[in-house]
Amino acid sequence: MLQRIAGIFWNRNEGRLRAGWRLLLFALILAVVTPFVQILLGWATEALLDALPSALALEISRAVDGLSVVLSITGGVAVAGRLVDRRGFVDFGFHLRREWWTDFGFGLALGGLLMAGIFAAEWVLGWVTVTDIWHSPGGLSFPVAILTPLFAFLFVGYYEELLVRGYLLRNLAEGLGFGPIASRWALVLAWLLTSALFGFLHAGNPNATFVSSFNIGLAGLFLGLGILLTGELAIPIGLHITWNFFQGNIFGFPVSGTRVGDATLLAIRQGGPAQWTGGAFGPEAGLIGLLAIGLGSVLTLLWVRWRTGQLRLHTRFAEYRPRKEPTDPIH
């Protein structure tokens, strides 16, 4: 009887807690780490922000807020990974070999290319009008003002992918792989579930609708393709960064209903049918965004096939292999 009760919590074959309890402990660890980091960063930057002009201080405070989320999620994953998951940080998709950086570069290029295609299509169709260039209405020069959204989207691309496609997807895939569910199906199911969660997490954004949340879920599937096929976060992180940055601060579209900073390379006036453009939520809520997601998915498949010589699910991401040696250091 005691063994059965213990089996609810403990996986004897793996020598660690079962996936559901690991995820619960991770949430608790994150709840402890986050306020600690916020207080520490606030204390460290308070004097600096008070000494700066108000416009510059506002931009830097926004960057500090993003940095606090980066440090909180990185710290939470590192602690939970080592103490609860029994693995190193690199095993969440950060084996920083040459191939990792090559895929990261592809992701960066793909995100910018797709958003440039969206802008070009809308401009040709007369759905957007450029009203200004080097737009920086906040009193700061454009090169200074653009740094805040650039760092913000660097941070978002990293910590959202680490959290959703790195930690959550890996633990769900490992937890779902039991009985008749093989590793490949557990990985696919975890991919679907985390993509649905990704859409749900954006449901509270300004101007969000059911359609926008559904489309963001599809964008989650697109972002997850990279880790599904390579077991690394290189493509998802690169793609996420430039998709958002080019969307919001190069071409002036809303980013999932929000705006990060006032500086944009192009300031635009949006027109055209909302079902195509996404309206106030941005291209992700429109049919043009779905076309870009479809094209990007095909290009991702072609890239992985060209670079690796094959297309297959990276099922090791759904399989736990206890380390016989000390875990890798955090990279």
Secondary structure, DSSP 8 states (H G I E B T S, - for coil): -HHHHHHHHEETTTTEE-HHHHHHHHHHHHHHHHHHHHHHHHHHHHHHHHHS-HHHHHHHHHHHHHHHHHHHHHHHHHHHIIIII-S-GGGGT---SHHHHHHHHHHHHHHHHHHHHHHHHHHHTT-EEEEEEEE-TTSS-HHHHTHHHHHHHHHHHHHHIIIIIIIIHHHHHHHH--TT--HHHHHHHHHHHHHHHHHHHTTTSTT--HHHHHHHHHHHHHHHHHHHHHSSSHHHHHHHHHHHHIIIIIS---BTTB--SS-EEEEEEE-S-HHHH-GGG-GGGSHHHHHHHHHHHHHHHHHHHHHHS-----GGGGS----SS------
